[in-house]
Amino acid sequence: MPKTKADKIEPFYPTEYEKQATKWRDNAGIWALRNAPKLAAAAMNRGELGIPAFLDDRQVDFMATLFATAQVAGIDVDILLDFCHDLVAVGHSRAGEGQATRAAKALATWFPDGQGEVRLFLSEAAELLHGCEALPEPDERDAGRLLRNMGLNVGQIRIGDVTGKGIILTPEAISKLAAQFGVPIADEEAAVVADTA
């Protein structure tokens, strides 16, 4: 989760904490080795861990080892339950969205209904991505890098008589982005494409 301006984070200097961190690491490693069979059994039996049902599959994957560790260690899980509530709340907030999620939402919202293929120059994409806060500045180079990282093909395109770098979007590409980055799709046909992709 990105740090906000309100977060007060003290600088961390590894050399100052090396001795204590080494002790914690060694103790945790010894404990984990001694309890490995119990931890593995607990983690494989997720239904008995008390993981909240409101978490999605990926969140359950992350939390299973923590709940299993708490169970084997005999530690109260109240703090983990509180964390699960916070995790879901942050996931539904703006802070829970990463750069690519914001970009995927912006592209899905921008994509015209009923179009088979739409071309978008990088200059326009940069403005769009800046407008949704996926980019700090409307920079074409940053836009190209982000779109490539999202799996889109950035190359030379032609719109009318103008040629330049850009992307070609289709309903299938939008559906794939939506599925990959958890963007809801209003269009029923696009949702079917996302389910079959």
C-alpha positions as CSV (number, residue, x, y, z in Angstrom):
1,M,0.0,0.0,0.0
2,P,1.5,3.4,-0.9
3,K,2.5,5.7,1.9
4,T,0.3,8.7,2.3
5,K,1.5,12.2,3.4
6,A,-0.2,11.6,6.8
7,D,2.0,8.6,7.5
8,K,5.0,9.4,9.7
9,I,7.7,6.9,8.8
10,E,11.0,7.0,10.7
11,P,14.1,6.2,8.6
12,F,15.3,2.6,9.0
13,Y,19.0,2.0,9.3
14,P,19.7,-1.7,9.0
15,T,23.1,-1.5,10.7
16,E,21.6,-0.1,13.9
17,Y,19.2,-3.0,14.2
18,E,21.5,-5.8,12.9
19,K,22.1,-7.5,16.2
20,Q,18.4,-7.5,17.3
21,A,17.2,-8.5,13.8
22,T,19.6,-11.3,13.6
23,K,18.4,-12.7,17.0
24,W,14.7,-12.4,15.9
25,R,15.5,-14.1,12.6
26,D,17.4,-17.0,14.2
27,N,14.7,-17.5,16.9
28,A,11.9,-17.4,14.3
29,G,13.8,-19.9,12.1
30,I,14.4,-22.3,15.0
31,W,10.7,-22.1,16.0
32,A,9.6,-22.6,12.4
33,L,11.8,-25.7,12.0
34,R,10.6,-27.2,15.3
35,N,7.0,-26.6,14.4
36,A,7.1,-27.3,10.6
37,P,4.8,-30.4,10.6
38,K,2.2,-28.6,12.8
39,L,2.4,-25.5,10.7
40,A,2.0,-27.4,7.4
41,A,-1.0,-29.3,8.7
42,A,-2.7,-26.2,10.0
43,A,-2.1,-24.3,6.8
44,M,-3.5,-27.1,4.7
45,N,-6.7,-27.2,6.9
46,R,-7.8,-23.6,6.2
47,G,-11.4,-24.3,7.2
48,E,-10.3,-24.7,10.8
49,L,-8.2,-21.5,11.0
50,G,-11.0,-19.0,11.4
51,I,-10.1,-17.0,8.4
52,P,-13.0,-14.5,7.6
53,A,-15.2,-15.5,4.7
54,F,-15.2,-12.0,3.4
55,L,-11.6,-12.2,2.1
56,D,-11.0,-13.1,-1.5
57,D,-9.0,-16.1,-2.6
58,R,-5.7,-14.2,-2.9
59,Q,-6.1,-12.6,0.5
60,V,-6.9,-16.0,2.0
61,D,-3.7,-17.3,0.5
62,F,-1.7,-14.6,2.2
63,M,-3.5,-14.9,5.5
64,A,-3.5,-18.7,5.8
65,T,0.1,-18.9,7.0
66,L,-0.4,-16.1,9.6
67,F,-3.5,-17.8,11.0
68,A,-1.8,-21.1,11.0
69,T,1.2,-19.6,12.8
70,A,-1.1,-18.0,15.4
71,Q,-2.9,-21.3,15.9
72,V,0.3,-23.3,16.4
73,A,1.8,-20.7,18.6
74,G,-1.4,-20.4,20.7
75,I,-1.8,-16.7,20.0
76,D,-5.1,-14.9,19.9
77,V,-6.1,-14.0,16.4
78,D,-8.0,-10.8,17.2
79,I,-5.2,-8.6,15.8
80,L,-5.3,-10.7,12.6
81,L,-9.1,-10.3,12.3
82,D,-8.7,-6.5,12.7
83,F,-6.0,-6.6,10.0
84,C,-8.4,-8.5,7.7
85,H,-11.1,-5.9,8.1
86,D,-8.5,-3.1,7.4
87,L,-7.2,-5.1,4.4
88,V,-10.7,-5.2,2.8
89,A,-11.4,-1.5,3.7
90,V,-8.1,-0.4,2.1
91,G,-8.8,-2.6,-1.0
92,H,-12.0,-0.8,-1.6
93,S,-10.4,2.7,-1.1
94,R,-8.4,4.8,-3.5
95,A,-5.2,3.9,-1.6
96,G,-5.7,0.3,-2.4
97,E,-5.5,0.9,-6.1
98,G,-2.1,0.6,-7.7
99,Q,-0.9,2.4,-10.8
100,A,-1.9,-0.3,-13.2
101,T,-5.4,-0.7,-11.6
102,R,-6.0,3.0,-12.0
103,A,-4.8,2.8,-15.6
104,A,-7.0,-0.3,-16.4
105,K,-10.1,1.5,-14.9
106,A,-9.4,4.6,-16.9
107,L,-9.0,2.6,-20.2
108,A,-12.1,0.6,-19.5
109,T,-14.1,3.7,-18.8
110,W,-12.7,5.6,-21.8
111,F,-13.3,2.7,-24.3
112,P,-16.3,3.6,-26.4
113,D,-19.3,1.1,-26.2
114,G,-19.9,-1.0,-29.3
115,Q,-16.5,-0.4,-30.9
116,G,-14.5,-3.3,-32.3
117,E,-11.2,-1.6,-32.3
118,V,-10.0,1.8,-31.1
119,R,-6.6,3.4,-31.6
120,L,-5.0,5.7,-29.0
121,F,-1.8,7.8,-29.4
122,L,0.6,7.7,-26.5
123,S,0.1,11.5,-26.1
124,E,-3.6,10.9,-25.5
125,A,-3.0,7.9,-23.3
126,A,-0.5,9.9,-21.2
127,E,-3.2,12.6,-20.6
128,L,-5.8,9.9,-19.8
129,L,-3.4,8.1,-17.4
130,H,-2.4,11.4,-15.7
131,G,-6.1,12.3,-15.3
132,C,-6.7,9.1,-13.3
133,E,-3.5,9.6,-11.2
134,A,-1.9,6.5,-12.7
135,L,0.9,8.8,-13.8
136,P,2.2,11.9,-11.9
137,E,2.8,13.8,-15.2
138,P,1.3,13.3,-18.7
139,D,4.6,11.8,-20.0
140,E,4.5,9.7,-23.2
141,R,7.5,7.7,-22.2
142,D,6.1,6.8,-18.8
143,A,2.7,6.0,-20.4
144,G,4.4,3.7,-22.9
145,R,6.3,1.9,-20.1
146,L,3.2,1.5,-18.0
147,L,1.1,0.2,-20.8
148,R,3.8,-2.3,-21.9
149,N,4.0,-3.5,-18.3
150,M,0.3,-4.1,-18.3
151,G,0.7,-6.4,-21.3
152,L,-0.4,-4.0,-24.1
153,N,1.5,-3.7,-27.4
154,V,2.9,-0.2,-27.9
155,G,4.0,0.6,-31.4
156,Q,3.4,2.7,-34.5
157,I,-0.2,3.3,-35.2
158,R,-2.1,5.4,-37.8
159,I,-5.2,7.4,-37.1
160,G,-6.5,9.1,-40.2
161,D,-3.4,10.8,-41.9
162,V,-1.4,10.9,-38.6
163,T,1.1,8.2,-37.6
164,G,2.7,7.9,-34.2
165,K,3.3,5.7,-31.2
166,G,0.2,4.3,-29.5
167,I,-1.9,1.3,-28.7
168,I,-4.8,-0.5,-30.4
169,L,-7.5,-1.5,-28.0
170,T,-10.3,-4.1,-28.5
171,P,-13.1,-5.2,-26.2
172,E,-11.1,-8.4,-25.6
173,A,-8.1,-6.4,-24.5
174,I,-10.2,-4.3,-22.2
175,S,-11.8,-7.4,-20.7
176,K,-8.4,-9.0,-20.2
177,L,-7.2,-5.9,-18.4
178,A,-10.4,-5.8,-16.3
179,A,-10.0,-9.4,-15.2
180,Q,-6.3,-9.0,-14.5
181,F,-6.6,-5.8,-12.4
182,G,-10.1,-6.4,-10.9
183,V,-11.9,-3.7,-12.8
184,P,-15.7,-4.2,-12.9
185,I,-17.2,-4.2,-16.4
186,A,-20.7,-2.8,-16.9
187,D,-21.1,-4.2,-20.4
188,E,-22.4,-7.8,-20.3
189,E,-20.8,-8.9,-23.5
190,A,-17.4,-7.7,-22.2
191,A,-18.0,-9.6,-18.9
192,V,-18.6,-12.8,-20.9
193,V,-15.3,-12.3,-22.7
194,A,-13.5,-11.8,-19.4
195,D,-15.0,-15.0,-18.0
196,T,-13.9,-17.0,-21.1
197,A,-10.4,-15.4,-21.3
